[in-house]
């Protein structure tokens, strides 16, 4: 019997939501489903989370899944990314869920906040909730508006609704201006911790640690940085410390063993990481599954699963 929660397993279990149809991979639905199926049957299947797809591609996914799913294959959890007007996108997701469950279910839906007022956020969250009774709604904050205020409104709406939901942080994109600064990310994390709002991250998080991208002339965020920054914030660290962890570019500053995760003098047991993953930083989207797996394996940070 395992007496200690393996910190590596706690850190990365069901962590990577697969987004192969999105840039820069931009795979076809057929190729993305094949890649996701391979990930789900690989040795590292325990790291794989949900399958991410645009609502406009759901019918194509339904056709592909119907043609290729095998008897006895485990059900898929899908996260529908709104890429049209919210009511239309929710209708497409609802129809897909009704048609495909239990083989494929719309377990989550993600939408960018276009109207950051409380009424606007409440309306968007309610629209997502119309997909099915159990869908988890993640609302992506708009950087052009007050991020702290948006998160506090999301928290209020979730609490009032009695439904499960969270926020979403975009960490990059195809141009340098799409990358938030470490201080922006730190404020987002600190506020989600204060408000007990789970969150997802997306875009550009293929590597564990913050690193320089010469093609864009910008530093890319690391998913291990964000995970330990969130854990530190939940453990009471000051905003300056959270910012420092997000800004860290030296991989040797981090450690992850079966017993603990560390950054500098800070140390977090596996049970603490598990709470962070369950209640705060629940997953991140990546258009490539193998890249983060290979990066973690290369530096000895990948656990063995449960």
N, C-alpha and C positions, 0 to 999 in steps of 0.2 A: 504493500500500500504506500502511495506517495504521500509523505507527510508535509512537504513544502510545495506550494504552488509554483510551478516552473515559470519564472519571469518571462522567458522567451516565448513560451506558449501563450501566456496571458497577454503579451504585447501584440502578437500578430494573428491570433485566431480569428478567422473570418474578417480579416482586416481590409483586403483588397477587393473592392467592387470593380468588376471587369467592364471596361468601357471601350472595347475594341472598335466599335463603329465610329468613335469620335476621333478628331485629330489629336496627334499627328498620325496615328495608325490608319484611321479612316477605312477600316475594312468593310467589305460587304456584309450584309446580315448573315449570309451563308458562311462566310469565312469566320466571322466573329463567333457564331454559334459553335462551329467546329473547334475553335481555340478554347472557348469556355468549357466545352465538354471535355477536352483534353486536360484542362486545368483541374476539373472536378474529379478526374480519375487518376491524377498524378500523385506522387508521393507527398506533394505539398498541398493536396486538396483542402486541408484544414485551414489554409490561409485564404482561400477563395470565398468571397462574399457574394453579393447579388450581381445579376446581369443587368447592366445599364443600357437603356435604349430610348431613342426619341419616341414620343407618342406617335409621330407621323410614320414610324417604321413598325409599329406594333402588328399590323396586319401581315406584313412581310414576315415578321418573326413567327406569327401564328402558323403561316403556311410552311415555313422552314421546319419548325418544331414538329408539326404534324407529319411531315415527310421523313424526318430523321430520328425522332425519339424512339428508343428501344423499349420493349416490354421490361418492366422492372426497374427502369431508370428512375433515379430519385427525382422528385419534383424540383422545379426551378423557382427561385424567388427573383422576380423582376423588379427593377426600379425604373419607373417611367419618367423620363425627362421632358417636361413641357417645352415644346418648341412652336407653339401656336397660342392663340387666345385661350385663357385658362379654362373657360367652360367647354370649349371644343376639345381641348386636350384631355380634360377629365372624362368627357364622354367617350373618347376613343379608348382611354385606359379602362373605363368601366366595361365597355363592350368586350374588350380583350379578356379581361378577368372573367367575365361571365361565360365566355366561349371556351376558355382554355383551362380553367381550374378543374381538378386539382393538379394537373400536369405542370402548368405554369400559373403562378399567381402574381398579381401586382401587389407586392408586399410593401412597396414604398413609392413615393412620387416626389419629384424635386422641381421647384419652380423659382425663378428669379422674382424678387419683389419689385414690382413696377410702381406701386403706390405705397410709399413707406409709412403712411399714417396708420394709426391703430385700426381704423375701419377698413383700410385697404388690405392690411395684413390679415385681419379677421376674415374678410371675404375670400381671400386667396386660400386660406387654410380650410375654410368651410367647403370651398369648391374641390380641393383635393380630397376632403373627407367623403365627397359624394361618390368616389370610385368604388369603395367597398367599406364595410364597417371596421376592418382591421388595418387599413392602409396607414402607413407612417408618413407624414408629410414633413419634408425638409425645405425650408424657405431660405433661398440664397440672398444674403444681404447685398444691397446695392452700395458700392463704394462711394457713389456720388452723393449719398445722404449720410446722416449721422448713424454710424454703425452701432454704437452703444444703445442709442434710442431704439433702433430696430430690434435688437436682441431683447431688450426689456419688454417691448411690445409683443414679440413672439412668445416670451415667457408668460405674459399675461393672458394672451389668447389661448395658449395650450392649457394653462391652468383652468381657465373658464370653460373650455370646451370639454374637458375630461378625456380628451383623446391623446394619443401618443404622437409626438412630433419633435422637431428640432430645427436647427439652423444649418446653414451651409456657407463655407468659406471658399472663394475662388483664389487659388494661390499662384496663378500664372496664366499663360496663354501663348499666343503666337507672336506677340510683340512685347517689348520691354515694359511699356506702360501698364500692362495687365498684371504685373507682379506687385503685390502689396509689400510695403517695407516691413522689416522685423517689428517695428513699433506698432504698425497697424495690426499685424497678426497677434501681437501680444495683447493689445487692447481687446481684440475680438475674443481671444481665449479667456482673458481675465473676466470679461463680462459674462461669457457663457458659464464660467465657474460660479460667479456670484449669483447668477440667476438659475443655476442648475438646469441649463438647457443643453441637451445632447447636440452634437454637431458632426457633420461630415466635412471633408475637405476635398478639393478637386483641382485638377489642372497642374501639370508640371511636377508632380510628386513621384517621380520614378526612382529616385535615389534616396538612400537612408539619410544622408547628411547634406547640409547646405553646401553648395559648390558653384563655381563660376562657369557660366555658359558663354563661351567666346563668340558664338554665332550671334547671340542677342546682346552681348555686352552687359549681362545682368547676372546677379546671383540668383540661383534657383533654391527654393526652400527644400528642406529634407523632412521626410515623414517621421524619422526618429526624433529630430529636433522638436517637431510639433508635439509628438507624443509625450516626450519627457517635459517639455514646457507646460503642457496641460496638467501632467501629473504633479509637477512642482507647484503650479498655481492652486490646484486642489488641496495641496499639502500646506498652503498658507504662504508661499513664496511671494516676495514683493514683485511689483510690475517690472522693476529694473532687472531682477533675476530672470523672470520669464523672458524678457527681451534678449538678455544675454544668451540664454539657451537657444533661442530661435536664431540668433546671429552667429552661433558657433560654427566655424568652418573646419575645425580640427577633429577628424574622426576619433583620434586617440583620447579626446576629452570625454568620450562616452564609453560606457561599459555595459555589457548585458550578459549575465550568466544565468544559470538555472535558479540562483537564489535572489539576485538583485539586479536592478538597473541603476546605473550611476551616471552622474555628470559632475565633474569636479569633486567637491566634498559632499554632495547630496547623494543619498542612497534610498532607493525605493524597492521594497520587497514585491514579490510576484502578486501577492494579494492586493497591493495598492495599485499596481498596473491593471489588474483585472477590473477593479472598480472604475478606473479611468476609462477603460474600454467599454464597459457596460453602461456607464452613466454619462460620459462626456464625449470623448473622441471615439465615435463608434465605428467609423470606416472612412476610407478615402477612395476616390475613383482613379483608376489608371487604365490607359488604353493598351497597356502591355502587362501581362502577368509575369512573364519570365524575367523581365529586367529587374524588378525589385527582389524577386526570389534569388536570382543569381548574385545580386549585390550583397544581400544578407548572408548567403551561404559563403561567399568569398571571404568575408571578414568574421565568420564564425558566430554570427548573431542569431541564426535561425534555430528554433527549437525543434522538437520532434512531434508536436501536435499532442492531442489528448488521447 
